[in-house]
Amino acid sequence: MESSYGLQLVLVLCLGMFMGFTKCEDIADAVTAVYIVTLRQAPASHYYDELRTVARNNGSKQTRLDLDTPRNISRGDRHYSSYIARVHDSLLSRVLRGERYLKLYSYHYLINGFSVLVTTQQAEKLSRRKEVANVVLDFSVRTATTHTPQFLGLPQGAWAQQGGYKSAGEGVVIGFIDTGIDPTHPSFADGLSESPYPVPEHFSGICEVTRDFPSGSCNRKLIGARHFAASAITRGIFNASQDYASPFDGDGHGTHTASIAAGNHGIPVVVAGHHFGNASGMAPRSHIAIYKALYKSFGGFAADVVAAIDQAAQDGVDIISLSITPNRRPPGIATFFNPIDMALLSAVKAGIFVVQAAGNTGPSPKSMSSFSPWIFTVGAATHDRVYSNSIVLGNNVTICGVGLAPGTDGDAMYTLVSAVDALNDTTAVNDMYVGECQDATNLNQDLVRGNLLICSYSIRFVLGLSTVNQALQTAKNLSAVGVVFYMDPFVIGFQLNPIPMRLPGVIIPSPADSKILLQYYNSSLERDALTKKIVKFGALACISGGLKASYSYSAPKIMYYSARGPDPEDSFLDDADILKPNLVAPGNFIWAAWSSLGTDSVEFQDEDFAMMSGTSMAAPHVAGLAALIKQKFVNFSPSAIGSALSTTASLYDKNGGPIMAQRAYTNPDINQSPATPFDMGNGFVNATAALDPGLIFDSSYDDYMSFICGINGSAPVVWNYTGQSCGVSTMSGTDLNLPSITIAKLIQSQVIQRTVTNIASNETYSVSWSAPYGVFLEVTPNRFSIANGERMVFTVSLNATMNSTIASYGRIGLFGHRGHVVHIPLSVIVKISYNTTNS
C-alpha cells in the first residue's frame, strides 16, 4: 500500500535541467503561467463506465467495444496511465519542438489532459492543435466534534440503524482534498477497535513515503495518502520546511476536516489541560484517503486540485470531500465550466458523491462559491452547544465574554490591574502595544502579583502579531491570578471564537462592554493629588470561567459567514435555476482533531484538538453522513444520496420555530430573520431520516450533460471539456430532476415535472403545498400510491400573478401513510405576470 513519491525532487531537477534550463530563474523569466490543457479524446473513466455498463447489460457474455483507446481498461490500470502520459508527452514535443516547457501532470481518468508551464505564445500554439479541446489558465483556490453526533441524533438514530458506532460507515472510502493529515493522531489509528478494520477491495490507492510521512503512517483506517504541489512549486512559492512536500498536514485544516467526517469514536478531547469530552467522526468506521493539494502559506491551485480529484477517482474513493472554494467566480458563459467542476462531473459519472463547502463569503446574496448541480453544496449552521464565560465586577455588573478558561476561586474578588498602569520605570510609556501583555519584562511584577491583569485585544491579535498564549505566559511569569482582555475600539465587528486558556481568563468581545469595564476600572483608581500617580487599585472582579458547556434551544441557526444563493450562473451574476446551498450542517465551534504541527490557528498550536468554524467544518459532517447512506444503500447513485439528505432535512430549530439566518457580520444575533432556501437549501441535515427517505429524486450523468448542453452557446465548451457532442438540448435547470425547484425568471407560466422512485414499502402519499408570494401553484396528482421500486411523475404548474423582482418562496410536501415525509422547496425570483412589451 506504500510507495516512495518524489514529486518535489523531480520538479526541482526538471526546473534545473529539463529542456535546456540551467537554473530555476531561467524558466521563471521565460514563462507566463501554468495552463490546464484538455484533449478531445474522452478520459479513461468514460470508457471504464461504458465497459461496465455494457458488461452489466450483457450479463456474463464477453463484449467488444469499438473505442479509440486500449481495450479492457480498469480503474487501476497503470499501463493505460503511462500510455496516456506518453500521448501527452508526444503532443508537447511535436507542438513545442525545441522550445522550453515543463509538464506538471498528466490527467487521464476524469479528464484527458495535462497541466504545463508555458508562455502565452506556447499556450496559443497548443490551443490551435486539432487534438486539443481546451486551454485554461490555472487559478488559485482557498480553504473555506465532540457533541455534534449527539445533536444530530446519531447514537440513538443513524448509528443504531447501522449496528452502532463500531460499524458505522464500514467499507466506505472518503477522499479528502485538503491540507493533508497528521497520521499520528489517535483519531486515525486502526488498533483502537476490538475488531480489525477490513481492507476495501475496491480501493487501489497508495501511501507516499517521505521523511515527514514515514513508512507505517498509513494503516487499515488511513488507507491512502498523496500530495500534489507541482503548480505551486513551479511558481516558486512552495516552502518545503513549512508546507511539507508530503501528505503531512502542516496547517491543521485537513486533519480537522478528516476527523469530523471519519475520525475514530471516543477519542478524549484535552486542550490546555482541560477535558472537553470525547470526539467522534460522523462515520467513525469508514476509511480515509488523503489527497493534499492545499498549503498553509499560499492556499492552492486548480492544476494541483484537478490532479488530486483525478487520482482520488482512479483510486476508487466512494465520496470526495472538498472544504475548498475558488478565489474568484469562474469566467465564461457559465460558472459550471471550470476545470474543477468539470472534473467533478466525471467523478459523479464514476459513481462518486461529491461534497463541497459553500464558502465563507456570506451573508450577501449571490455570495455562493460552489456552483454546479452535480456537486452537493453545504452551508454552515450552529449546533446547540455554547461555551459562555463572564466577568463579575465589584459593582455587581456582569459582562459576558468568551474563553475556554477556568474561573477564579469561588466567590473571591481580585484586584484589577491594567498593563498600562503596571509599567516598569524603564519602559517607554508611549509604546502603543505594551497594553497587549506580550512581554513580561515591561511590567512590574510587584503590582501584578496575585491580581487580575487587564490586557488589550487589538487588531494585532487578529493578524497573528500578538497572541493570547503569549499574554497568558506574561501573566504566569508575573504571578497574576488571571487575565482579562478588553476589545480595542478599532476592532469593529470582529467575531471571536472561544480560545483555550490555562489560567483563569476572559475576553470581552464587545467594544461597548469593554468600555464599561474600563470606566469602572478608571473610576476606582486612587491617585496622588499632586503627582497623579496611582496609589491604589480599587477595582475588583472575579471570572466565572468558560469550561462548562450550556445548551441552546435556538439552534440550528445559519451563520452570517455561510455563503448564500441564488446560485450565480455566470460572471454577470445572472441567476441559475439551481438551488444552492443544498442544505446546511453544523459548522460553528466544532471540536475536531488537530495536527501536531498545525499552524492555521496559533491559539491551538501544540494541541491535539482545535475548535474551528466555517463551511469547511460543515461539509465533512455531510461527507460522513453520506458514508452511512452509501453503506446502507450500496447501489445508490450520487444524486440519490443527495436526494436522501435533501428531502429529509429539518426546517425547524429545537424550539419548533423556523430556522433563523444571521443577516449581518456585526451583531449577527440581532440582525436575523427566518431562513429561506437561499440561506439553507432544503434545510438542516437530518442524519437519521436520511437513512429512510421513502422516495428519491434521481439524476444521471446524461441528465447533467443535457443541462449544460442546454446553456446558450455551450456546445463548443462542452465538447472541449468532455469530448462529447451536444446535439439539440432545450433542458434548463428547472428540468433537472432535483429535490427542489428554483426559477430565476417566471414569465407568466411554467410547467415542471419531477420523477420520484420508491425505495421503501408500498405507500400512499398525499400532496400539499404552499405557493410563493405572487405565484399561483398547483401540483398533480394530489394523491398517489406507489409500489416499491416503482417510479411516479408529478407535475407542478406555476402562474405569475404579479410583477416582482423580489424572490419569494414556497414548499411542496409529500406525506406517506407509513410516515415518510418528502420536502421540496420552491424559489421564484423574478415574476412577470403579463407581457410588458405588448402592453
N, C-alpha and C positions, 0 to 999 in steps of 0.2 A: 504493500500500500504506500510505501515511502519511496521517494525518488529525489536525487540531488537536482537542484534547479539553479542555473547560473545566469539568469536574465541580465542582471546588472553588469556582471563581468563581460558577457558577450557584447552588450551595448557599449561599454567603455572601450573594448577592443575595436569594435566597429567604428566608433567615433574617432579612434586614433588612426586606424589603418584602412578601413573599408573604402573602396572606390577611390583610393589615392589621397585620402586626407592624411595629414601628418600630425595634426593636433585638433583638439576639440574646438578651438576658436575658428578654425578654417570653415567648419561646417556651419557654425553659428553665423558667420559673415555671409555664407553662400546661400542660405535657405531662408524662406519666409516663415513656414509653418508646417504643422502636421496636417495631413489630409486623410480622410477616410474614403476609400475608393471601393465601390461595389461593381461586380461584373454581371453580365446579363444571364449567365448560366445559373440555374437555381442552386441553392446550397444543399448540403447533404441531408439535412433534416426533412426537406421536402421529398426527396427520393425515399428516404427511410420510412417516412409516413405513408408514402404511396405503396411501397413494398408491403408494409404491414397491413394496409387496408386491403390490397388485392389478396394477400395471403389469408386474411380473415374471411373475405368473401368466397374464396375458393376452398376453404377448409384445409385439408392436408395436401391437396394437389399442388404440384410444382407449377410455378408461374414464370412467365417471361415478360419482361417489360422492355420496350424499345426506347431506352433513355440514353441521352448523350452523356453517359457517366459510367464508371466502373460498376459492374454488377454486384448484387448481394451486399450492399452497404449495411453495416451495423453501426449502432451509435458509438461504439468504442473502437471502430476500425482505424487503427493508427496508420495503416498503409494508405488509406484514402486521404487522411490528413496530410501526409507527406506528398501525395500526388498533387493535391490542390496547391500546396505551398510551392511545388515546382512549377506549376502553371503560372502562379503569380510572379515568381522569380523570372520566368521566361519572358513574360509580358513586359516587365520592368526593364529587363536587359535589352529587349528589342526596341522599345519606345525611347529609352533614355541611354542608348548605346554610347559608352564613353563618358557619360556625364556622372556627376556626383549625386548620390541619393542614399537614403537609408530606410529600408523596410523595417517596420516595428513589429507588426503582427500579420499573420495570415488568418483571416476568419473563414471558416468553411462549414460550420454546422448550421448556424441560424441564418447567416448571410454569407454569400460567396464574395469575398473581397479582402482588402488589406488596408493597413494604415501605413503611411510612408511620409518621410521627412523630405520635402522637395521645395523648389522655388515655385512662385506663382506661374512662371512660364512653363515649367515642367508639369505642373498640375493641369495647365491648359492643354498641353500635348496629350496627356493621358485621357482627358475628357473627350478628345476628338477621335479616339480609337473606337472602332465598332464593337470590340469586346467589352468596353467599359460602359456601364449604365449610369453611374453617378459619381461625382467627386464633391465631397462636402468638407469644409474647413472644420477641424477639430474645435470643440468648445469645452468650457470648464463646467464642473458640477460641484455641489457642496452637500454636506450633511444637513439635513433639515431639523423586584416587585414582591414585596413581602405580603401584601394584602390584596392585590387585585384579583388573584384566583378566588378569594372569598367573596369579593364584591361582585364578581361575575358569576358566582354560584357554582364554581367548578367542583369542589369536593362532594357536594350532595347531588350535583346535576350531571354535567358532561363527563367528568371523570368517572362517576359512579356507573354511567351507562357503558363506559369502555372498560370496566373491570377495576376501576380505581387508578390512582396516580401511578402505580407501579407498571401499568401497561399503556398509559395514555400517550398516544402518538407513535407507538412502536412500529418500526418498519418504514416510517415516512422520513424522507431526507429533505431538510430545509437548507437551501443555499443562501448565504448572506453575502451581499456585495456591499462592503463597508470598509472599516479601517483595520480589519484583521481581528485577532483573538489572542488572549493570554491563555495558552494551553495548560498552564499550571493551576488554574483556578479550580477549586472543587466543584463548581457548577458544571464542569465539563469532564469530570472524571468518570471512568466506566466501571469502577470497582466498588461503588457505594451500594449497589443493589444486591439483593440475595440471589437473583437470577441474572446470568450474564446477558449482555446485550447481544442480539442477533446481528449478523452481518447482512445488510440488504443486498440481495443478489443483483438487483438492477442497477446498482451504483458502481461506476468504474473509475472514480477519481483517484488522485494520488495525494500524497502529503510531501510537500517540499521539505528538504533538509538543509538547514543553514546553521551558522553559528548561533543566530538568535532563535532558531527554531530547530533544535537538535532532534536526532533520531529518538523516537519514542514519544514525541509531542502528540501525535495522533493516537487514537485508540478506537474502541468499538463505539464510542459515543461521538467523538470528534473524528470523522472518518475521511476527511479531505481538507486540504489547505494549500492554497496557492496565492501568489501575489502578482500584480500587474502594474508596472510603473514605466513602461517604455516611453510613453509620450511625455511624462514628467521629466524623465532623465534627459531626453533629447533637448529639452528646454533649459537645462542647466539649473533647475530649481530643486532637484531631489537631494536631500541631505541624509545620507545613509546612516549617520550616527543618531539622528533624531527621528527619521521616518522609517528606518529599518527595511532593508531590502530582503524582506521575508514576510510570511504571513503574520508575524508577531505584531501585536497591537500596541503602538507607542502613543496612542491617543486616548483610548478608553471607550470611545463611542461604539466600536464594533463588538467589544466584549459585552458591553451593556445590552445592546440590542439582541445579540445571540442568546443571552441568558433569559431575557424576557420571553422569548418565544419557546426556547427548548432547554433552559437550564435545569439541572437536577433538582429534585424535590427535597425540601427540608434542610437547606444549607443555612447555618446561622449567620445572620447579618450583624456584624460587630463593627462599629465605626467610632473612632475617637474614644475607644474603650467602653462604649455603651452598646447594649444589645437591643436591637430593634425588631426582633422576631426572626422567623425563618423564611427563606426565599424559595420560590419555585417558578419554573417556566410554565407557560400555558400547556405545552405538550412535553412534559418532563422526560418522557421515554423516547422521544423522536431523536433522530440523528442530525448532526450538524456538519455542513461543508462550508468552508470559508474561501471567499474569493476577494482578496484585499485589493481594492482599486482606489481607495481614498486615504489621504495622509494629513497629519496634523498641520504641517506648515503651509500647505497650498490647496488642500481640497482634492480635486481630481479632474480628469479629462475624459471626454467621451470615448476617445480611442481606447483607453485602458478599460473603461466600463463595458464597452461593447465586447472587448476580448474576454472579460470576466463572465459576462452573460453567455457568450458563445460557449465557453468552456464548461460552465455550470450545466447548460443544457446537454452538452455532449456527455458529461459525466453521469447524467441520469437523475438529477435532483427532481423532486416532486413539486417543490414550492420555491419560489425566489422571493426574498425579502429585500426591498430596496428602501433604505432610510436616507435616500439622497434625491435631490432635485436639480434641474439645470439652473445655472446662474442667470439665464435670460430666457425669454419666451422664444421658441424656435421660429425663425423667419420662414417665409414661403407662403404657399396658398393655404396651408393648414398646419396647425400645431402638431398634428399627429405625424407629419412627415419629418422625422428626425431619426438619426441612426439608432438611438437608444430605443425609442418606441417601436420602430420597425423591427429591430432585433427581438424585442419582447413579443411582437405579433407572431414571429416564427416560433418563439418559445411556447406560446399558447397553442399553436398548431401541434407542437410536440407533446401537448398534454400537461404543460406546467402552469400552475396557478401563480400569478404574479401580483404581489402586494407592494404598493409604493406609498410613501408618506406624502400627504397633500402639500406640505411646505409650511414654513413658519412666517408667512408674509401677510397674515390676516391683520385686522378684521375687514379690510376693504373688499368690496365686491370685485369679482374677476381677478382675485389675487392667487388663484389656483396655479400650482406648479406641476400638476400631474394631469394629463390631458385625455388619453385615449380610452375608448370604451372597453378594450381588452385588458386594461390594467385596473386592478381593484385599488381604489384610492381611499386612504384613511386619514380622517381629521382627528384632532386631539380634544379630549374632554377630561374633566376632573373625575376622580372617584371620591368615595365618601370619607377617606381618612385625612385628618388635618392635624398638623403639629402646631400648637399655639404656645406662645411664650409671652411674658409680660413683665413689666417693672411696676412696683407699687412705691410711690413717692411718700415722703414723710408727711405731706399734706393730704394724704388719703386719696390722691389721684392715681388711677391705674392707667398705664399706657400699654397698648398692645404692641407686640413685636414678633420677631422671628428668631430662630436659633435653636439647633438641636443641642441644647446645653443643659447641664444640671442647674438647679436653683441654689440660692444661698440657704444657709442652715435655718430651718424652721421659720419663725416669725421675726427673727433678729433683723434689726435695721442697721445698715452700714453707711458710713460717711462717703459721700460722692466727692471725688477729686478729679477735676478736668486736667488732661495732659498739658494744656497750655498754661495752667496755673501751677504746674509742678516742675518747671524747668530748672535745670542746674544753672548756676550763675554764669557758667562759661558758655552756655548755649545762646546762639543768636536768636533773639526774641522774634526777629522778623522772618524766621524760617516758616514759610506758609504751609509746609507739610508736617511740621512737628506734631500737630494735633492728631495725626493718624497713628501714632504709637508704634512706629516701625523700628525705633532704635532706643533701647533701654538706657543707653549712656546719656541720652539727652535729658532724662528725667531724674528727679530727686527721690531716691528710694525711701527716705525718712517720711516724706509726705504721702507716698503712695501705699506703703506697707499697711496691710490689714484693712484697706479701703477698696471701694469700687472705683475703678479707673474709667473716666469718660474719654472716649476717642471719637474722632470724626471719620465718617464713612463718605469718601469723596468719589469723584469720577475715576480716580486712580485705582480704586478697588475694582471698578467695572472693567478697566483696561488691563488689569493684572499687574500694575506697577506697585501696588500695595496689596497686602493680603491680611485676611482675618487671622490666619495662623501666626503670622509674624507679630501682630498686635497681642495675641494671646501669649506668645513667648515673651514679649516685653513685660506683660503683666505678671507672668510667672517669675521672671528674673527679679522683679521689683517687689515680690511677695504680696501682690494685690489679691484681694478676695475674689474679684471677678472683673468683667469688662462690660461697659455699656457703650454701644455705638449709636451716635445720632446721625441722621442723614443730612449731608451737606445740602443747603438750599438750591445749589446749582444742579443737583441730580434730580431732574424733574421726570416723573412718570416711570421711573425705573422699578420693575417688578423683581423682588428679591426672593430667591429660593432659600429654604431653610439650610443653614450652614452648620456643620458639626463643630462643637467646641468641647474641649476637655475641661475647661474652667467654667464656673458659673458665668453666664453671659447672655446678652440680648441685643438684637439690632432693631432699632426703631426705623422702619422703612418710610414713614411719612414725614416729610419736611415740616408739616403743621404740628404733628405730635412732637417732633424733635424740638420745635420752638417752645412748646410747653415745658419740656424737660429743662431747657437752658434758662428759661425765665425763672423757673423755680430755683434752679441751682444758683443763678446770679443774685437773686433776691435774698438768698440765705447766706451769702458771703458777708463776713465782717471784716472791714478794712480799717487800717490806721487812719485817723483823721488827717494827719499831715502827710505821711508818705504814700498813702493809698495802697499800701501793701496789705495783702490778705493776712489777717491774724487768726481767723477761724473759718473752717469749712463747716457750714451749718446744715447743708442739705443731706437728707438721709433717704435710703431706699433699700428695697430687697427685690431679688429676682425670683420669679415664680418657677422658672425652668420650662424647657420645651421638649423633654424626652418622652413624655407620655402622649400618645395619640388620642384624639377625640374623633367622633364620627358625625358627619353632617347628613341631614336628610334632603338637602337641596342638590345633591349630586344625582346624576351627572350634569355637568354644565359645559357648554362649548367654550373653550379658552379663546381669549382675544387674539392670540397669535396664530391660531389654526386658520389656514388659507381657506377662502370661500369661493363658491361659484358665483355667477354662472361660469361654466367652462368656456374659456376663450377659444374660439375655433381658429383664429388667425391673429397675425400681428396687429391687425386693425381693431382687435378686441370685439369682433363680431361674435355673437353668442352661438355656441353649438347646441344641437338638440340632444345633448348628453348630460346626465346628472352627475355632477362632481361636487363634493366628495361622494363616494358610495355609501359610507357610513362613518361613524366616529367610535373611538375606543379610548380607554384610559391612556393619557399621555402626560399628565401633570404630576410632579412629585413622585416619580417612580423609582423605588429602590431596585437595583439590579447589580450584577457583578461588575467589577472594575478591574482594569489592567494594573498589574503591579508597577508598571512604569508609565501609566496613563497620565497625560498632561493636559487633557482637554478642560478639566476643572481643577484649578490649583488648590481649592479647598479640600479636595478628596485625594490629593497626592499621597501615595504610600498606603492607601486604604484598599481593602478588598471589595468594598461595595461603594456605590455612589447613588445619590438621589438626583435624577435629571428630569427635565421637562422638554416636551416638544412633540411634533408629529412623528419624529424619529422614534419615539418611545411607543406611540400608538400603533404604528404599522406592524411591528413584530408581535404585539398582542394578537392581531388578526392572523398573522402568518402561523402562529402556534395553534390558534383555534381552527384554522383551515386544515392543519395536520390532523386534528381529531376527526374532522369531517372526511378527509381523504382516507383515514384509517377505517372508518365505518363504511363508506361508500367508495370502494376501491376504483370503480369504473366511472365515477363522476368526472365530467369534463370540467375545465377551469370555470366556464360560465355557470355550470350547475353548482359548484362550490360557492361562487359569488352570489348566486340566487338564494341559496340556503341561508347565507349570512344576512342578506339584504331584507328579504321578505319577513324574517322573524325578528328584526331589530325592534328595540323598545322605543316608544315615543314619549315616555313619562319618566320623571325622576322618582326618587324613593318616597316622596310625599304624595305621589299620584298626580302631581301637577305637570304641566308641559315642561319639557327640557328647555332651559334658558340658554341664550347665547350672549356672551360678552361682546359689546359693540365698540369699545374704546380701549386704547392702551393705558390711558390714565384713568384711575378709579374704575376699573373694569366691573366690579361688583355693583356699582351704582348705575353704570351705563349698560344695561342689559334688557333684553326683551325675548319673547318666545322664539325658539329656533325655527328656521324654515328649512326646506330641503337643501337650499344652497349653503346652509351652515352645517347641516348634519347628515345630508344624504337621506338614506332610508331611516336613520335613527341611530341609537346606541346599541352596539353589538350585544346579542343575547346568546351566549355560548350554548346553553342547554337546548333552547328552542331550535337553534340552527342544526342540531343533530336529528331533528324530526320536523322538517319543513312542510311535509304533506305534498305540496305542489312545487315544481321548479320551472323556471324560465331558462331554456337552453338556447345558446347561440354557438355557431361553429366558426371555424376559420374562414370558410367560404362566405358566411354572412358578413364578417368584418371586411373581407375583401370587396364584397358588393357595396358595402357602406363607403369605403374610401374611394372606390371607383365612381360612386355617385356624386362626389365632390366636383364641382365645375372646374374643368381644366386639369384634373388629377391624373388622367390616363398615362401621360409620359412619366410622371413622377412615380406612379405605382409600378410601371414597367421597370424603371430604374432601380427601385428598391427590391422588387420581388422577382423580376424576370417573367411576370405573368401579364398577359393582355387583359384589358378590362372588358372589352366588348361593350354592350349597352347596359347601363345600370341607372336606374332612377331612384335607387334606395337612398333614403335620408336617415338621420339619426333616430327619428321617430319610428322608423320601420324596423330597427333592430329589436330583437325580442328580449328587451331589457326588463328587469323588475321595477321599472319606473317609467314615467312619461314626462318628457321635457320638450316644450315647444318654444323656440326662440321668437317666432312670429306667427300668430294665428290670424290668418286673413279670412275673415268671415267664418268658414267652417273647415273641419278636417275630420277624417275617419281613420282611426288607428286600430290595428289588430294586435293581439297578444296570444301566444300559444303556451299553455301550461301542460306539464306532464305529471301525472300522479305517481309518486314513488311509495305511497303508503297503501293502506287497505282501501277497498271501495268506499267512497264517501260522497255525500251530497252537500253541496255548497250553496249558500245564499250570498247574494252580492249586494253591497250597499256602497254609497259614495257621497262625497261632499264636493261640490263644484268650486273651482277657483272663482274669486270675485270677478264679475264681468264675463262669465262664461256659462252657457247652458250645457249640461253634461248628461249623457245617457249611456248606460252600459247594457249590452245584451249578450247572452241571456242574463236575467237577474237571478236565475236559479238553475243549477245543473247537477247531474250525477256523473261521476267519473270513476271508472274501474282502475285497479292497479295496473300501471304500465300504459294506460290509455292517455291520449292527447285530446285537448279540447281548445278550440279557438273562441275567444270572446272579442267583441267589437266595442270600441269606445268612440262615441260621436261627440264632438265639441263644436259649439257655435259661439262666436264672439257676440256679446250683447252690448258692448260699448267700445269706444276707442280709448286706449290707455297704453302708456309705455311703462307702467309700474307693474312689476311682477306680482302675480297672485298665485295662491296655492290651494290644492285640494287633495283628496285621497280616495282611493278605491280599496275596499276591504272585502276579501273572500272568506267567509266563515263556514267551516266544515262542521258537520254534526258530530264528528268524533273529536272535535276540539282544536283542529288545525286552523290557524288564522294567518292569512297572507295579506300583507300591507303593500300597496303600490302608491307611492307619492306622485302627484301631478303638479307640474310647474309650468305656468304660461307667462311669458314675459310681455311681449308686445301683442296687443289685441286690436284688431281692426274690424269693426262690425259692418262697414259698408265701403264701397269703392270710392275713395275720396277724389280720384281723378275725374270719374264720370259725374260726380256730384258737382 
